[in-house]
């Protein structure tokens, strides 16, 4: 059974994929949105099998007699106890579900020859190992009579009450995910609603959780049309861990808007995933995304950041073309506001022969155009020539000598034109000869290193003094990006 949209009393989720990520700021109503969908789909239990995981998952991952009694005596107890943000016995119920999942897996094993006849597959390898992939200091193992936690350091048994809150969260969440997949009903549409599953998890665990969901969908891919996981999150590591999967779509829940349109994870998100996937380290380093048009620009700015010894705080994000750069800009405009309170990012485009036509900023992205054809044109500015320990007059002399000795070289005409130019071919394409410039000057450095080192060495006084490199790059861009945090 395939379903393309879900409706609650007011909530409306369209363009469903197998994994559906709902992002939004605090107070945007993501939890209410999911609970509304859960309530309406649960009423239609002939068509839907639904499980909802609340955002606050309290308790201890240990089987509890009263919880077992409640689950046994009242089939609706578990759903009703999780119908609000707080669920006091959540993890105790998860521990009960884990034992049920074991029984369900063993039944599936008995009835599925391709699993039963594979000696490498059993409950420990197919299920328990998935839980343990989320843990770093402990492991969950099958004891003589019940599940038990053991320290990876010394093998000692650890009481459930003594494991960390993050480890307890990881075990409970993975249990809920495994149980859902092992209880899917082929005749119905199976819906798992995860409300902020990243709560209390370290960023690395958040990313691993995403991989767990993908691995379970891979296992049940033959039934993929009847499965959807919808999760609300603020977690960029979780979203970015899902970015490479074809199963994933993403949408934004806005304030006072109860319709969320999902869109497949795009090539744009895959490009920015390395940046958004590590928000903690980036917050500490204050790096800001810098969207660039090509790999050459990326290498230049990476070198510039290294040369500046951390003063230039940018994280290059690579686009493959001008069109892709525009798509990335548009995508990040929507995404940044859901992740950061004071979002800022930059985008730098080639000049491509366009003169005196600055780009308009598009909050929170500030957009710039180089004041030269492309980044390699800066190789013949005075600061870059200084990195190669030479000057413009010396460059002219070196080119004259080189052309005399290599007049049959296919690029002799262009480099001669460069040396004779009044503006150093500022607005003309010189891509073919960018490394030749270094070679003529007997500089063994790649041109990107030369330009990056010159950019990294710029000082704030260069903004007021006459500086050709600042002029080619654009004074506003240099001020905003390179000296963003200058006092």
N, C-alpha and C positions, 0 to 999 in steps of 0.2 A: 504494500500500500504506500503510495507516494502522496505527500502533503506539501503544498507550496506556501501555505500561510497558516498562522495560528491567531485565533481571536479570543480575547477575554471579554469581560463586560465592557471595558473601554480600550484595553490594550490590543494592538494590531501589529503583528510581526510578519513581514512579507519576504518572499524570495528565499525560502529556507534552503540551507545546505545541510550537510551532515553535522558540522560543527559551526555554531552561530555565536559570534562574540558580540556582546552588547556593552558598549562603553558609554561613559557619561560621568559628569561631575557628581560630587556628594550632594544628595538632595534632589537629584534629577528624577528620582522615582524608579530606579532600576529594579529594586526589590519588589515594590508594589506591582510593577509591570509583570514580573515573572510569576508572582503569586496569583495575579488575576488570570494569567494564562493557565496556571496549574488548576485553579478552581474550575474553570469552564471545561477544560479538557477532561478532568477527572470525572465530571458529571456524565460525560459521554464515554463510559468505560467499555462500550461495545466496539468503539472505534479506536480508542487510545489506551495505551498503557503508559502511565506517567509516574515519575518519581521526582520529588523536589528535595533539594539539599539546602537547608537554611544557612544564612551567613554566619551566625554565631553558634558554634558547635561545642557545647560544654560537656563536662563529665569526664570519665576515665574509660579508656578502651579496655573494658573488663566486663565480662558477662555478669549481669545483675539479676537476681531472682525476681524482683518486682517488675523489672522491665520485661523479662520473659513472660511473666504472668499477664501483664498488660497486653503484650503483643499477641499472646495466645487467646485471651478471652475477648479481645476487641479487635477485629480486623482493621478498623479505621484508626486505632490508637496511634500508630506510628505517623500516619499522614496528619492527623489532627495535632499531634505534639510538635510537628515541624511546620505548621501553617503560619507561624509567626517568626520574627527575626531571631528570637531566643528559643533554644531547645536544650533544656537542662540535662536530659539524659541521652543526648545525641550519640555520644561515643559508646555508651553502654549498648545502645541499640545496634550500632555499627559492629560491635564485637559479636553480637548475636547473628547478624546478617553474614558475617564472615564464615561462621560455622555452617550456615545454610548454603553459602556459596560453595563450600567444600563438597557438601552433599550433592548439590546440583551439578557440579563439575564431574563428580564421579559417575553420576547417572549419564551424563553426556558422553563420558569416556566409554562407558559400557555399551552405548548405543551407536557409537561412531567408529567404525572400523579403522579409518585412516588415522585417528588419534590412538586408538587402542593398540594397533599393531606397530606404532612408532615408539621404540624403546626409549627415546629421548624425551618423550612427553608424559607428564604427570601433573598432579596438582601443584607440587613444589616448583616445577620448572615453568608451568604455564600461568600460575596465579601467584604463588607466594613470592617468586622471584621478582615479579612486577612491583609488589609492595616494597621489597627490600631495595629495589633500585632507587627508591626515594629516600632511603635512610643512609646516613654516613657513619654514625657511631654505634648503632645497635642493629640487630636483625630480629625479624619475627620468625619463629620456628614452631614446628609442630612438636609439642611436648608429649609425654605419655598419655595424659588425659585432656589436655587443653593447649591452647596457644600460649607461647611464652616469649618474652623478650630476653635477648642475651647481648651482653656487651661484646663488641668486636675487639676490644682491647684485651680482655682476659677471659672471655667466654662465660662469665658469671651471669646467672639469671637476675633480671632487673624487674622489680614489681611495676605493674602498669602505672601506678601512682607516681613513680619516680622518673619516668621518661619525660623529656622536655615537651613543652606545649607544641612546639613546631613538629616534633616527631610524632606526637599523638595526633595532630591535625593531619599529617601526611598519611598515617596508617588508616585513619577513619575515612578520609576522602578517597583513597585508593580502594578501600573496601566498598564504598558506595558505588564507585564506578564499575568495579568488577561485578558486583552483585547485579547492577542494572543490566549489563551485557549478558550475564548468564541467566537472566530471567526474561529476556525479550520474547515477545509473542509474535510469531511470523504473520498471524492473521490480522494484527493491529498495527497502528503507527506508534512506535516506541519513542518516548520523549523523556530525556533526562534534563532537568533544570538545575543548574549549579549556580547558586547565588554567592558571588564573591568567593570562589574557592581558594584564592590566594591569601586570604586573611591568615595572619600568624606564620606564614611560610617565608623562609629566606628566599631571595630572588632565584638562587640556583634550584631550590625545590619547586618554585613556581614554574620554571622552565621544564623541569623533569615531569611535572604533572601534565603539562601539555603533551609531552611525548608519550605518556601513558595512555592518554585518550586516543591519540593517533594510532598507537599499536593495537588497541582494542578494536578500533574501526577496521584496521587492516585484517584482523582475525575474523571479523564478521562482515567482510566486504560483500559477500554474496547476498546479504540481507540489507545492504546499505540504504536502499530506497525506503525502507521502513524504519530508519533510525535517524534521530536528530538529537544532538546535545546542544543546549542553549545555556550559555554562561555569561553572567555579568561580571565585569572586572575593571579594576584600575591598573592592572598589572601589565606593564610593557614586556617584562621577561616572559610572561605566560603567552601573551599575544604573539610575540616574536618567535617563540618556540614552535608555534603553530604555522608560521608564515610560509614554510615550504610545502605545506600540505594542500592538495587539491580539494580536501574536504571542507575547507574553512571559508566562511564569509564573515563580514564585520559590518556593524551598524552603530549609530550613535543615538542614545536616548537623551533628548533635550528636555529642559524644564517645561512643564505644562504641555508637552506634546506626547500623545500616547500611541503614535505610529512610528515604527522603526523599520526602515527599508534596508535590507541587508545587501551587501555587494561582495562578490568574491574577493578574497585576498589577492591583491594585485602585485604586479612586478614592482610597483613603486614601494609597497610596504617591504618587499623582500630586500630592496636596495637600502632602505633606512633601518631595517631590522638590527644590524650591528650597532647602530647608534641608540635606538630606543630600547634595545635588549639589555642594557647595562646602566640603568638610571642611577644606581647608588654611586658607582665610581664616577659617572659623569657629573653627578651633583657635587661630589667632593672636588673634582677637578675644574668644575664650571665650564666644561667644554660645551660649545654650541654648534649645532649642525650647520655646515656650509655646503649647500648643494652646488655641484660643479658639473660642467658639461662633458668632460672626458677624463680618461685615465691620466693624460699628461698633466692636467690641472691638479688632479688628486696628488700625484707625486710631488709637484711643486709645493703644495700647501703642507703636505706631510713633512717635507724637508724644512719648510719655513718654521713650522711648529717646533721641530727639533732644534734648529739653529737658535731660536728665540729662548730656548731653555724654559719652556713653559709659559712664557709671557703671551704668546699667541695661543689662545684657547679655542681651537676649532676642531670639529670632527668632520673631515671631508665625507660627503655623501655623493656617490657617483651616479650621474645620469649618462645615458649613452648618446643622447642627441638633444637638440633644442626642444623638440616635441616632448621627449621624455622628461626634460627639465621642467617644462610647463606643467606636465601631469604631476610630477613630484611636488612642485610648489602648491598646486591645488590640493593635493592629498594631505600635505603637512599642515596646511591652513586649518583643515577640519580636525586633524588628529592632535595637534599640539595643545589646543585649548582643553582637551579632555584629560591631558596628562600633567600639565604644569599650571601653577597659579599665575606665574608671570612669564609666559612663553616668549621665546625669541629664537629666530633662526635667520640664516642669511642664504642668499642665492646669488651666484656670480656667473654672468654670461660673457661669451666672447663679444668683441665689438663687431666682428664680421663686416668691417667697412662702414658701419653706421657711425656718424659723427654728431655729437651734441644732441643726442636723443636719449636722455636718461629714462630708466624704467620707473614706473610707479611702485611704491611699496605696497604690499598686500598683507596687513597685519595678521599674524605676528611675524611674517617673513619680510625682511628688508631685501629688496632686489637691486642689483647693480649690473651695469654693463662696463666692461673694460674700455678704457680710452685709447685702445689700440686694437688691431685686428684680432689677435689672440695672445695668450699668455707668453708664447715663445718670442713675440716681437719685443718683449722687454729685455731679451738677451743682449741687445746692443745699447741699452741705456747705460749711462755713466756708472751707476752703482754696480751693475752686473759686470761691466768691463773691469771695474776695480777688483771684483772678486777674482777675475782672471789675471789680475796684476798688469793691466794695460789701460790705455786711453783710446778715445775715438781717433785721434790723429795716428796713433800707432796701429790701430785696426786698419785704417785706410792704407797705410804703408804695407802692412802684412798682406792685405788682399791684393794690392797691386803686384806684389812679388809673386804671390801664389797663382794669380791669373796668367802671368807671363810664363810660368812653369807648367801650367795645366790648362792651356787655352782650349784644348779639346774636351775638357771635362763638361758633362751635360749641364752642370750647375754654375759654370763660370760666368755666364751672362747675368744670372740673377744675383750672385754675390757681388759682382762688379756693380750692378745697379744699386745694390744696398749701400756699398761704400761711396757711391757718387750722389746718393740721395740727400736732399736738404733736410728731410724729416725722418731719416733712417727707416724709410718704408713703413712708417708707423701704422698705416691703415691698409697695408697690402699683405697678402698671404705669403709667408716665408717658411712654411713648414718644411719644405724640401731641404732647406739649407741651415736649419737651426743647429744641428750638431756640427755641420761644416764650419760654422762660425767659431766654435770651440777648437776644432781641429786646426784651422788656419792660425789660430793664436797659440797653438801647441798646448792647449789646456786639455788635460786628460779627464776632466770631470764631465759627467753627462750634463747636458744643458739644463735639465730640470733641477739638478743639484745647485748649479750656478745661480739660477733665478731664485730658488728657494732660500739659498743662503743670503742673497741680497735682500729679499723680503724680510727674512728673519732678523737681519741686522738693522733694519730701519729704526730710527729713534723718533720720539715725539717732536723733536725740534725740526725734523725733516718736513713736517706739515706746514711750517711757516717759512722755511728756507726754500730756495730753489732746488728742487730735487726731481730729476727726470723720471725716475722709477715711480715716484708718487704720482707724477703727472700721467704716466702711461696707465697706471693701475686705477687712478681716480681718487682724488683726495677724500671725498666723502666715504668711500669704501674703506680706505686705509684707516681713517679716523674711527669709523664704527666697528670694524672687525679687528684690526691689528691692535688698536689702542683702546679697545672697549672698556677695559678695567683700569685705565690709567687714571691716576689721581688728578 
